[in-house]
C-alpha cells in the first residue's frame, strides 16, 4: 500500500493517508502493528480503505 500511495501522491503526501490504511509509525519506519489484536484491526481498516482509493483491483488489492 505504501508503494501505491507513493505512486499516487507526490513528495510525502502519501504518508498522510497511512493512518487510514492502519499503517502506523514505529521507530523510524511505517508498518502495521506488531501485536495480533491491533494488526487485525489495522487489516480491517486497510480493507475498508482500498475501495476509497481505488486500490482494490490492483495486484496487491483485496484479493491478495
mmJSON file of the N, C-alpha and C atoms, coordinates in Angstrom:
{"data_MODEL":{"atom_site":{
"group_PDB":["ATOM","ATOM","ATOM","ATOM","ATOM","ATOM","ATOM","ATOM","ATOM","ATOM","ATOM","ATOM","ATOM","ATOM","ATOM","ATOM","ATOM","ATOM","ATOM","ATOM","ATOM","ATOM","ATOM","ATOM","ATOM","ATOM","ATOM","ATOM","ATOM","ATOM","ATOM","ATOM","ATOM","ATOM","ATOM","ATOM","ATOM","ATOM","ATOM","ATOM","ATOM","ATOM","ATOM","ATOM","ATOM","ATOM","ATOM","ATOM","ATOM","ATOM","ATOM","ATOM","ATOM","ATOM","ATOM","ATOM","ATOM","ATOM","ATOM","ATOM","ATOM","ATOM","ATOM","ATOM","ATOM","ATOM","ATOM","ATOM","ATOM","ATOM","ATOM","ATOM","ATOM","ATOM","ATOM","ATOM","ATOM","ATOM","ATOM","ATOM","ATOM","ATOM","ATOM","ATOM","ATOM","ATOM","ATOM","ATOM","ATOM","ATOM","ATOM","ATOM","ATOM","ATOM","ATOM","ATOM","ATOM","ATOM","ATOM","ATOM","ATOM","ATOM","ATOM","ATOM","ATOM","ATOM","ATOM","ATOM","ATOM","ATOM","ATOM","ATOM","ATOM","ATOM","ATOM","ATOM","ATOM","ATOM","ATOM","ATOM","ATOM","ATOM","ATOM","ATOM","ATOM","ATOM","ATOM","ATOM","ATOM","ATOM","ATOM","ATOM","ATOM","ATOM","ATOM","ATOM","ATOM","ATOM","ATOM","ATOM","ATOM","ATOM","ATOM","ATOM","ATOM","ATOM","ATOM","ATOM","ATOM","ATOM","ATOM","ATOM","ATOM","ATOM","ATOM","ATOM","ATOM","ATOM","ATOM","ATOM","ATOM","ATOM","ATOM","ATOM","ATOM","ATOM","ATOM","ATOM","ATOM","ATOM","ATOM","ATOM","ATOM","ATOM","ATOM","ATOM","ATOM","ATOM","ATOM","ATOM","ATOM","ATOM","ATOM","ATOM","ATOM","ATOM","ATOM","ATOM","ATOM","ATOM","ATOM","ATOM"],
"id":[1,2,3,4,5,6,7,8,9,10,11,12,13,14,15,16,17,18,19,20,21,22,23,24,25,26,27,28,29,30,31,32,33,34,35,36,37,38,39,40,41,42,43,44,45,46,47,48,49,50,51,52,53,54,55,56,57,58,59,60,61,62,63,64,65,66,67,68,69,70,71,72,73,74,75,76,77,78,79,80,81,82,83,84,85,86,87,88,89,90,91,92,93,94,95,96,97,98,99,100,101,102,103,104,105,106,107,108,109,110,111,112,113,114,115,116,117,118,119,120,121,122,123,124,125,126,127,128,129,130,131,132,133,134,135,136,137,138,139,140,141,142,143,144,145,146,147,148,149,150,151,152,153,154,155,156,157,158,159,160,161,162,163,164,165,166,167,168,169,170,171,172,173,174,175,176,177,178,179,180,181,182,183,184,185,186,187,188,189,190,191,192],
"type_symbol":["N","C","C","N","C","C","N","C","C","N","C","C","N","C","C","N","C","C","N","C","C","N","C","C","N","C","C","N","C","C","N","C","C","N","C","C","N","C","C","N","C","C","N","C","C","N","C","C","N","C","C","N","C","C","N","C","C","N","C","C","N","C","C","N","C","C","N","C","C","N","C","C","N","C","C","N","C","C","N","C","C","N","C","C","N","C","C","N","C","C","N","C","C","N","C","C","N","C","C","N","C","C","N","C","C","N","C","C","N","C","C","N","C","C","N","C","C","N","C","C","N","C","C","N","C","C","N","C","C","N","C","C","N","C","C","N","C","C","N","C","C","N","C","C","N","C","C","N","C","C","N","C","C","N","C","C","N","C","C","N","C","C","N","C","C","N","C","C","N","C","C","N","C","C","N","C","C","N","C","C","N","C","C","N","C","C","N","C","C","N","C","C"],
"label_atom_id":["N","CA","C","N","CA","C","N","CA","C","N","CA","C","N","CA","C","N","CA","C","N","CA","C","N","CA","C","N","CA","C","N","CA","C","N","CA","C","N","CA","C","N","CA","C","N","CA","C","N","CA","C","N","CA","C","N","CA","C","N","CA","C","N","CA","C","N","CA","C","N","CA","C","N","CA","C","N","CA","C","N","CA","C","N","CA","C","N","CA","C","N","CA","C","N","CA","C","N","CA","C","N","CA","C","N","CA","C","N","CA","C","N","CA","C","N","CA","C","N","CA","C","N","CA","C","N","CA","C","N","CA","C","N","CA","C","N","CA","C","N","CA","C","N","CA","C","N","CA","C","N","CA","C","N","CA","C","N","CA","C","N","CA","C","N","CA","C","N","CA","C","N","CA","C","N","CA","C","N","CA","C","N","CA","C","N","CA","C","N","CA","C","N","CA","C","N","CA","C","N","CA","C","N","CA","C","N","CA","C","N","CA","C","N","CA","C","N","CA","C","N","CA","C"],
"label_alt_id":[null,null,null,null,null,null,null,null,null,null,null,null,null,null,null,null,null,null,null,null,null,null,null,null,null,null,null,null,null,null,null,null,null,null,null,null,null,null,null,null,null,null,null,null,null,null,null,null,null,null,null,null,null,null,null,null,null,null,null,null,null,null,null,null,null,null,null,null,null,null,null,null,null,null,null,null,null,null,null,null,null,null,null,null,null,null,null,null,null,null,null,null,null,null,null,null,null,null,null,null,null,null,null,null,null,null,null,null,null,null,null,null,null,null,null,null,null,null,null,null,null,null,null,null,null,null,null,null,null,null,null,null,null,null,null,null,null,null,null,null,null,null,null,null,null,null,null,null,null,null,null,null,null,null,null,null,null,null,null,null,null,null,null,null,null,null,null,null,null,null,null,null,null,null,null,null,null,null,null,null,null,null,null,null,null,null,null,null,null,null,null,null],
"label_comp_id":["UNK","UNK","UNK","UNK","UNK","UNK","UNK","UNK","UNK","UNK","UNK","UNK","UNK","UNK","UNK","UNK","UNK","UNK","UNK","UNK","UNK","UNK","UNK","UNK","UNK","UNK","UNK","UNK","UNK","UNK","UNK","UNK","UNK","UNK","UNK","UNK","UNK","UNK","UNK","UNK","UNK","UNK","UNK","UNK","UNK","UNK","UNK","UNK","UNK","UNK","UNK","UNK","UNK","UNK","UNK","UNK","UNK","UNK","UNK","UNK","UNK","UNK","UNK","UNK","UNK","UNK","UNK","UNK","UNK","UNK","UNK","UNK","UNK","UNK","UNK","UNK","UNK","UNK","UNK","UNK","UNK","UNK","UNK","UNK","UNK","UNK","UNK","UNK","UNK","UNK","UNK","UNK","UNK","UNK","UNK","UNK","UNK","UNK","UNK","UNK","UNK","UNK","UNK","UNK","UNK","UNK","UNK","UNK","UNK","UNK","UNK","UNK","UNK","UNK","UNK","UNK","UNK","UNK","UNK","UNK","UNK","UNK","UNK","UNK","UNK","UNK","UNK","UNK","UNK","UNK","UNK","UNK","UNK","UNK","UNK","UNK","UNK","UNK","UNK","UNK","UNK","UNK","UNK","UNK","UNK","UNK","UNK","UNK","UNK","UNK","UNK","UNK","UNK","UNK","UNK","UNK","UNK","UNK","UNK","UNK","UNK","UNK","UNK","UNK","UNK","UNK","UNK","UNK","UNK","UNK","UNK","UNK","UNK","UNK","UNK","UNK","UNK","UNK","UNK","UNK","UNK","UNK","UNK","UNK","UNK","UNK","UNK","UNK","UNK","UNK","UNK","UNK"],
"label_asym_id":["A","A","A","A","A","A","A","A","A","A","A","A","A","A","A","A","A","A","A","A","A","A","A","A","A","A","A","A","A","A","A","A","A","A","A","A","A","A","A","A","A","A","A","A","A","A","A","A","A","A","A","A","A","A","A","A","A","A","A","A","A","A","A","A","A","A","A","A","A","A","A","A","A","A","A","A","A","A","A","A","A","A","A","A","A","A","A","A","A","A","A","A","A","A","A","A","A","A","A","A","A","A","A","A","A","A","A","A","A","A","A","A","A","A","A","A","A","A","A","A","A","A","A","A","A","A","A","A","A","A","A","A","A","A","A","A","A","A","A","A","A","A","A","A","A","A","A","A","A","A","A","A","A","A","A","A","A","A","A","A","A","A","A","A","A","A","A","A","A","A","A","A","A","A","A","A","A","A","A","A","A","A","A","A","A","A","A","A","A","A","A","A"],
"label_entity_id":["1","1","1","1","1","1","1","1","1","1","1","1","1","1","1","1","1","1","1","1","1","1","1","1","1","1","1","1","1","1","1","1","1","1","1","1","1","1","1","1","1","1","1","1","1","1","1","1","1","1","1","1","1","1","1","1","1","1","1","1","1","1","1","1","1","1","1","1","1","1","1","1","1","1","1","1","1","1","1","1","1","1","1","1","1","1","1","1","1","1","1","1","1","1","1","1","1","1","1","1","1","1","1","1","1","1","1","1","1","1","1","1","1","1","1","1","1","1","1","1","1","1","1","1","1","1","1","1","1","1","1","1","1","1","1","1","1","1","1","1","1","1","1","1","1","1","1","1","1","1","1","1","1","1","1","1","1","1","1","1","1","1","1","1","1","1","1","1","1","1","1","1","1","1","1","1","1","1","1","1","1","1","1","1","1","1","1","1","1","1","1","1"],
"label_seq_id":[1,1,1,2,2,2,3,3,3,4,4,4,5,5,5,6,6,6,7,7,7,8,8,8,9,9,9,10,10,10,11,11,11,12,12,12,13,13,13,14,14,14,15,15,15,16,16,16,17,17,17,18,18,18,19,19,19,20,20,20,21,21,21,22,22,22,23,23,23,24,24,24,25,25,25,26,26,26,27,27,27,28,28,28,29,29,29,30,30,30,31,31,31,32,32,32,33,33,33,34,34,34,35,35,35,36,36,36,37,37,37,38,38,38,39,39,39,40,40,40,41,41,41,42,42,42,43,43,43,44,44,44,45,45,45,46,46,46,47,47,47,48,48,48,49,49,49,50,50,50,51,51,51,52,52,52,53,53,53,54,54,54,55,55,55,56,56,56,57,57,57,58,58,58,59,59,59,60,60,60,61,61,61,62,62,62,63,63,63,64,64,64],
"pdbx_PDB_ins_code":[null,null,null,null,null,null,null,null,null,null,null,null,null,null,null,null,null,null,null,null,null,null,null,null,null,null,null,null,null,null,null,null,null,null,null,null,null,null,null,null,null,null,null,null,null,null,null,null,null,null,null,null,null,null,null,null,null,null,null,null,null,null,null,null,null,null,null,null,null,null,null,null,null,null,null,null,null,null,null,null,null,null,null,null,null,null,null,null,null,null,null,null,null,null,null,null,null,null,null,null,null,null,null,null,null,null,null,null,null,null,null,null,null,null,null,null,null,null,null,null,null,null,null,null,null,null,null,null,null,null,null,null,null,null,null,null,null,null,null,null,null,null,null,null,null,null,null,null,null,null,null,null,null,null,null,null,null,null,null,null,null,null,null,null,null,null,null,null,null,null,null,null,null,null,null,null,null,null,null,null,null,null,null,null,null,null,null,null,null,null,null,null],
"Cartn_x":[0.804,0.0,0.857,1.961,2.823,3.326,3.623,4.074,2.985,1.77,0.65,0.393,0.47,0.259,1.372,2.596,3.724,3.562,3.034,2.805,1.741,0.718,-0.419,-0.171,0.66,0.902,2.361,2.593,3.959,4.532,5.838,6.552,6.091,5.864,5.449,3.954,3.192,1.751,1.064,1.611,1.036,1.08,2.073,2.179,0.991,0.363,-0.807,-1.963,-1.969,-3.027,-2.724,-1.517,-1.129,-2.088,-2.482,-3.398,-4.729,-5.178,-6.431,-6.313,-5.109,-4.843,-4.361,-4.347,-3.915,-2.407,-1.676,-0.22,0.214,1.028,1.464,2.971,3.399,4.835,5.37,6.382,7.018,8.519,9.107,10.521,10.734,11.516,11.814,11.113,10.186,9.53,8.015,7.316,5.865,5.503,4.622,4.224,2.909,2.382,1.205,1.636,0.738,1.102,1.632,2.481,3.119,2.232,1.427,0.599,-0.615,-0.987,-2.046,-3.389,-3.897,-5.199,-5.173,-4.1,-4.002,-3.806,-3.078,-2.865,-4.173,-5.001,-6.305,-7.17,-7.191,-7.94,-7.38,-6.046,-5.407,-5.711,-5.738,-6.038,-7.486,-8.377,-9.775,-9.89,-9.14,-9.104,-8.536,-7.488,-6.851,-7.833,-8.538,-9.505,-10.632,-11.035,-12.087,-11.599,-10.299,-9.75,-9.415,-9.281,-8.913,-9.876,-11.189,-12.099,-12.11,-11.9,-11.902,-10.826,-9.676,-8.547,-8.384,-9.257,-9.215,-8.126,-7.651,-6.585,-7.11,-8.412,-8.972,-8.767,-8.596,-8.427,-6.972,-6.067,-4.654,-4.119,-2.908,-2.298,-2.315,-1.971,-1.95,-3.147,-4.286,-5.526,-6.267,-7.578,-8.429,-8.165,-7.972,-7.758,-6.488,-5.478,-4.221,-4.417],
"Cartn_y":[-1.179,0.0,1.257,1.189,2.364,2.716,1.715,1.955,2.56,2.05,2.602,4.053,4.354,5.731,6.65,6.138,6.939,7.246,6.274,6.49,7.565,7.541,8.422,9.849,10.005,11.318,11.706,12.976,13.47,13.745,13.766,14.042,13.082,13.59,12.763,12.86,13.325,13.488,12.144,11.07,9.742,9.296,9.779,9.402,9.899,10.936,11.461,10.459,9.573,8.568,7.284,7.12,5.885,5.504,6.421,6.026,5.49,5.987,5.493,4.018,3.58,2.193,1.355,1.913,1.178,1.12,1.859,1.867,2.92,2.495,3.379,3.588,4.677,4.94,4.212,3.406,2.666,2.866,3.526,3.926,4.827,4.408,5.233,4.729,3.785,3.239,3.204,2.946,2.842,1.397,0.836,-0.561,-0.837,-2.029,-2.459,-2.795,-2.694,-3.001,-4.428,-4.625,-5.924,-6.904,-6.412,-7.328,-7.771,-9.009,-9.597,-8.853,-8.517,-7.812,-6.46,-5.714,-4.413,-4.574,-5.599,-5.845,-6.246,-7.029,-7.421,-6.194,-5.249,-4.003,-3.201,-3.178,-2.416,-3.026,-4.348,-5.001,-4.736,-4.745,-4.416,-2.976,-2.101,-0.7,-0.58,-1.341,-1.328,-1.808,-2.897,-3.417,-2.423,-1.682,-0.679,0.498,0.804,1.957,1.635,0.377,0.014,0.565,0.359,0.891,2.419,3.064,4.522,5.108,4.464,4.954,4.228,3.265,2.555,1.502,1.012,0.014,-1.416,-1.599,-2.926,-3.863,-3.357,-4.207,-4.367,-3.729,-3.848,-5.208,-5.524,-6.829,-7.135,-6.143,-6.351,-5.688,-5.818,-5.246,-6.232,-6.226,-7.04,-8.543,-9.008,-10.445,-10.95,-10.11,-10.523,-10.71],
"Cartn_z":[0.0,0.0,0.0,0.719,0.776,-0.619,-1.421,-2.791,-3.654,-3.519,-4.284,-3.895,-2.613,-2.166,-2.651,-2.689,-3.175,-4.664,-5.44,-6.866,-7.09,-6.249,-6.442,-5.963,-4.939,-4.346,-4.51,-4.725,-4.846,-3.456,-3.355,-2.109,-1.016,0.17,1.3,1.572,0.622,0.817,1.038,0.503,0.703,2.145,2.896,4.309,5.118,4.67,5.377,5.344,4.364,4.234,4.998,5.502,6.185,7.315,8.203,9.28,8.77,7.637,7.052,6.674,6.347,5.973,7.158,8.356,9.534,9.695,8.888,8.943,9.962,10.924,11.998,11.944,12.53,12.624,13.853,13.626,14.712,14.583,15.549,15.495,14.286,13.338,12.158,10.898,11.038,9.858,10.053,8.976,8.992,8.695,9.506,9.324,10.017,9.771,10.505,11.928,12.896,14.28,14.436,15.438,15.648,16.404,17.332,18.116,17.315,17.498,16.692,16.786,17.979,18.032,17.328,17.498,16.84,15.337,14.922,13.495,12.829,13.525,12.985,12.723,13.668,13.476,12.307,12.191,11.121,9.752,9.666,8.385,7.987,8.942,8.644,8.155,8.76,8.347,6.937,6.657,5.343,4.269,4.55,3.581,3.308,4.319,4.137,3.295,3.365,2.642,1.18,0.833,-0.541,-1.594,-1.465,-2.485,-2.553,-1.429,-1.38,-2.286,-2.318,-3.107,-4.443,-4.723,-5.997,-6.092,-4.958,-4.966,-4.899,-4.765,-4.559,-5.747,-6.97,-8.138,-8.551,-7.85,-8.179,-7.733,-8.138,-7.833,-6.338,-5.513,-4.065,-3.4,-4.023,-3.5,-2.634,-2.726,-1.877,-2.033,-3.231,-3.452,-2.783,-2.723,-2.105,-0.63],
"occupancy":[1.0,1.0,1.0,1.0,1.0,1.0,1.0,1.0,1.0,1.0,1.0,1.0,1.0,1.0,1.0,1.0,1.0,1.0,1.0,1.0,1.0,1.0,1.0,1.0,1.0,1.0,1.0,1.0,1.0,1.0,1.0,1.0,1.0,1.0,1.0,1.0,1.0,1.0,1.0,1.0,1.0,1.0,1.0,1.0,1.0,1.0,1.0,1.0,1.0,1.0,1.0,1.0,1.0,1.0,1.0,1.0,1.0,1.0,1.0,1.0,1.0,1.0,1.0,1.0,1.0,1.0,1.0,1.0,1.0,1.0,1.0,1.0,1.0,1.0,1.0,1.0,1.0,1.0,1.0,1.0,1.0,1.0,1.0,1.0,1.0,1.0,1.0,1.0,1.0,1.0,1.0,1.0,1.0,1.0,1.0,1.0,1.0,1.0,1.0,1.0,1.0,1.0,1.0,1.0,1.0,1.0,1.0,1.0,1.0,1.0,1.0,1.0,1.0,1.0,1.0,1.0,1.0,1.0,1.0,1.0,1.0,1.0,1.0,1.0,1.0,1.0,1.0,1.0,1.0,1.0,1.0,1.0,1.0,1.0,1.0,1.0,1.0,1.0,1.0,1.0,1.0,1.0,1.0,1.0,1.0,1.0,1.0,1.0,1.0,1.0,1.0,1.0,1.0,1.0,1.0,1.0,1.0,1.0,1.0,1.0,1.0,1.0,1.0,1.0,1.0,1.0,1.0,1.0,1.0,1.0,1.0,1.0,1.0,1.0,1.0,1.0,1.0,1.0,1.0,1.0,1.0,1.0,1.0,1.0,1.0,1.0,1.0,1.0,1.0,1.0,1.0,1.0],
"B_iso_or_equiv":[0.0,0.0,0.0,0.0,0.0,0.0,0.0,0.0,0.0,0.0,0.0,0.0,0.0,0.0,0.0,0.0,0.0,0.0,0.0,0.0,0.0,0.0,0.0,0.0,0.0,0.0,0.0,0.0,0.0,0.0,0.0,0.0,0.0,0.0,0.0,0.0,0.0,0.0,0.0,0.0,0.0,0.0,0.0,0.0,0.0,0.0,0.0,0.0,0.0,0.0,0.0,0.0,0.0,0.0,0.0,0.0,0.0,0.0,0.0,0.0,0.0,0.0,0.0,0.0,0.0,0.0,0.0,0.0,0.0,0.0,0.0,0.0,0.0,0.0,0.0,0.0,0.0,0.0,0.0,0.0,0.0,0.0,0.0,0.0,0.0,0.0,0.0,0.0,0.0,0.0,0.0,0.0,0.0,0.0,0.0,0.0,0.0,0.0,0.0,0.0,0.0,0.0,0.0,0.0,0.0,0.0,0.0,0.0,0.0,0.0,0.0,0.0,0.0,0.0,0.0,0.0,0.0,0.0,0.0,0.0,0.0,0.0,0.0,0.0,0.0,0.0,0.0,0.0,0.0,0.0,0.0,0.0,0.0,0.0,0.0,0.0,0.0,0.0,0.0,0.0,0.0,0.0,0.0,0.0,0.0,0.0,0.0,0.0,0.0,0.0,0.0,0.0,0.0,0.0,0.0,0.0,0.0,0.0,0.0,0.0,0.0,0.0,0.0,0.0,0.0,0.0,0.0,0.0,0.0,0.0,0.0,0.0,0.0,0.0,0.0,0.0,0.0,0.0,0.0,0.0,0.0,0.0,0.0,0.0,0.0,0.0,0.0,0.0,0.0,0.0,0.0,0.0],
"pdbx_formal_charge":[null,null,null,null,null,null,null,null,null,null,null,null,null,null,null,null,null,null,null,null,null,null,null,null,null,null,null,null,null,null,null,null,null,null,null,null,null,null,null,null,null,null,null,null,null,null,null,null,null,null,null,null,null,null,null,null,null,null,null,null,null,null,null,null,null,null,null,null,null,null,null,null,null,null,null,null,null,null,null,null,null,null,null,null,null,null,null,null,null,null,null,null,null,null,null,null,null,null,null,null,null,null,null,null,null,null,null,null,null,null,null,null,null,null,null,null,null,null,null,null,null,null,null,null,null,null,null,null,null,null,null,null,null,null,null,null,null,null,null,null,null,null,null,null,null,null,null,null,null,null,null,null,null,null,null,null,null,null,null,null,null,null,null,null,null,null,null,null,null,null,null,null,null,null,null,null,null,null,null,null,null,null,null,null,null,null,null,null,null,null,null,null],
"auth_seq_id":[1,1,1,2,2,2,3,3,3,4,4,4,5,5,5,6,6,6,7,7,7,8,8,8,9,9,9,10,10,10,11,11,11,12,12,12,13,13,13,14,14,14,15,15,15,16,16,16,17,17,17,18,18,18,19,19,19,20,20,20,21,21,21,22,22,22,23,23,23,24,24,24,25,25,25,26,26,26,27,27,27,28,28,28,29,29,29,30,30,30,31,31,31,32,32,32,33,33,33,34,34,34,35,35,35,36,36,36,37,37,37,38,38,38,39,39,39,40,40,40,41,41,41,42,42,42,43,43,43,44,44,44,45,45,45,46,46,46,47,47,47,48,48,48,49,49,49,50,50,50,51,51,51,52,52,52,53,53,53,54,54,54,55,55,55,56,56,56,57,57,57,58,58,58,59,59,59,60,60,60,61,61,61,62,62,62,63,63,63,64,64,64],
"auth_comp_id":["UNK","UNK","UNK","UNK","UNK","UNK","UNK","UNK","UNK","UNK","UNK","UNK","UNK","UNK","UNK","UNK","UNK","UNK","UNK","UNK","UNK","UNK","UNK","UNK","UNK","UNK","UNK","UNK","UNK","UNK","UNK","UNK","UNK","UNK","UNK","UNK","UNK","UNK","UNK","UNK","UNK","UNK","UNK","UNK","UNK","UNK","UNK","UNK","UNK","UNK","UNK","UNK","UNK","UNK","UNK","UNK","UNK","UNK","UNK","UNK","UNK","UNK","UNK","UNK","UNK","UNK","UNK","UNK","UNK","UNK","UNK","UNK","UNK","UNK","UNK","UNK","UNK","UNK","UNK","UNK","UNK","UNK","UNK","UNK","UNK","UNK","UNK","UNK","UNK","UNK","UNK","UNK","UNK","UNK","UNK","UNK","UNK","UNK","UNK","UNK","UNK","UNK","UNK","UNK","UNK","UNK","UNK","UNK","UNK","UNK","UNK","UNK","UNK","UNK","UNK","UNK","UNK","UNK","UNK","UNK","UNK","UNK","UNK","UNK","UNK","UNK","UNK","UNK","UNK","UNK","UNK","UNK","UNK","UNK","UNK","UNK","UNK","UNK","UNK","UNK","UNK","UNK","UNK","UNK","UNK","UNK","UNK","UNK","UNK","UNK","UNK","UNK","UNK","UNK","UNK","UNK","UNK","UNK","UNK","UNK","UNK","UNK","UNK","UNK","UNK","UNK","UNK","UNK","UNK","UNK","UNK","UNK","UNK","UNK","UNK","UNK","UNK","UNK","UNK","UNK","UNK","UNK","UNK","UNK","UNK","UNK","UNK","UNK","UNK","UNK","UNK","UNK"],
"auth_asym_id":["A","A","A","A","A","A","A","A","A","A","A","A","A","A","A","A","A","A","A","A","A","A","A","A","A","A","A","A","A","A","A","A","A","A","A","A","A","A","A","A","A","A","A","A","A","A","A","A","A","A","A","A","A","A","A","A","A","A","A","A","A","A","A","A","A","A","A","A","A","A","A","A","A","A","A","A","A","A","A","A","A","A","A","A","A","A","A","A","A","A","A","A","A","A","A","A","A","A","A","A","A","A","A","A","A","A","A","A","A","A","A","A","A","A","A","A","A","A","A","A","A","A","A","A","A","A","A","A","A","A","A","A","A","A","A","A","A","A","A","A","A","A","A","A","A","A","A","A","A","A","A","A","A","A","A","A","A","A","A","A","A","A","A","A","A","A","A","A","A","A","A","A","A","A","A","A","A","A","A","A","A","A","A","A","A","A","A","A","A","A","A","A"],
"auth_atom_id":["N","CA","C","N","CA","C","N","CA","C","N","CA","C","N","CA","C","N","CA","C","N","CA","C","N","CA","C","N","CA","C","N","CA","C","N","CA","C","N","CA","C","N","CA","C","N","CA","C","N","CA","C","N","CA","C","N","CA","C","N","CA","C","N","CA","C","N","CA","C","N","CA","C","N","CA","C","N","CA","C","N","CA","C","N","CA","C","N","CA","C","N","CA","C","N","CA","C","N","CA","C","N","CA","C","N","CA","C","N","CA","C","N","CA","C","N","CA","C","N","CA","C","N","CA","C","N","CA","C","N","CA","C","N","CA","C","N","CA","C","N","CA","C","N","CA","C","N","CA","C","N","CA","C","N","CA","C","N","CA","C","N","CA","C","N","CA","C","N","CA","C","N","CA","C","N","CA","C","N","CA","C","N","CA","C","N","CA","C","N","CA","C","N","CA","C","N","CA","C","N","CA","C","N","CA","C","N","CA","C","N","CA","C","N","CA","C","N","CA","C","N","CA","C"],
"pdbx_PDB_model_num":[1,1,1,1,1,1,1,1,1,1,1,1,1,1,1,1,1,1,1,1,1,1,1,1,1,1,1,1,1,1,1,1,1,1,1,1,1,1,1,1,1,1,1,1,1,1,1,1,1,1,1,1,1,1,1,1,1,1,1,1,1,1,1,1,1,1,1,1,1,1,1,1,1,1,1,1,1,1,1,1,1,1,1,1,1,1,1,1,1,1,1,1,1,1,1,1,1,1,1,1,1,1,1,1,1,1,1,1,1,1,1,1,1,1,1,1,1,1,1,1,1,1,1,1,1,1,1,1,1,1,1,1,1,1,1,1,1,1,1,1,1,1,1,1,1,1,1,1,1,1,1,1,1,1,1,1,1,1,1,1,1,1,1,1,1,1,1,1,1,1,1,1,1,1,1,1,1,1,1,1,1,1,1,1,1,1,1,1,1,1,1,1]
}}}
